[in-house]
């Protein structure tokens, strides 16, 4: 059997431009890269109807120390023929935890239940939601994973979305990461119009059209005033804490310029 090539050897033989990283997969608790190497073929791919130029670099390039003090030395291995059959391209995880809580209300204690479900991809948190019932939470989580895969936002690698150009209520903007997995913030793009114009137009587009002679109930007027205050606070802050990327009826993810 011919001796295989290591990654650097493949780059020298076939040229760096022909060695292209295409994705990472998780093996154990670590991530390893799969490369497409033009001109370097393996029979395993041809025999299984899979790309025959995909290779796994199963090398460890850094020395690590486990919590028990075990030292794992770096090890450079030969490239391994890679096929997708029998492999999880993404290793999904679902972590669900129920809880009880109390709240003192109207001179008495109120006991409530709840639950939180966290979805991970390759060990990394990508989305979470609240759900009281275990069976319902698992069903929703399964459906959410399908949505995560198909959604234009990259939930698995959200760092790639930072600075992405979008239309927000038809206005130019860019994406920032939110404060929880799967959440985003909106940063106005003032390359089309001045900041005051941008915010004024956003307020107009978010406002409901109402009759000029409408008489508001006291609670409706108070709510409208609170909305106005929140909008002004957001405007002063200069960006919008939008929340879940799934809530995107007002977002056009593809702003081509």
Protein Blocks (a to p, Z undefined) as FASTA:
>chain_A
ZZdddfklmmmmnopklmccfbdcdehjbccdddddehiacfklmmnopafkbccdfbdf
bdcddfkopacdddddddddddfehpafbacddddddddddddeehiacdddddddddde
ehiafbdcddfblklmmmmmmmmmmmmmmpmbdfklmmlmgopacdeehiacdddddfbe
hiacddddfklbcfklmmmmmmmmmpccddfklccdfklmmmmmmmmmmmmmmmmnopac
ebjaklmmlbcfbdcZZ
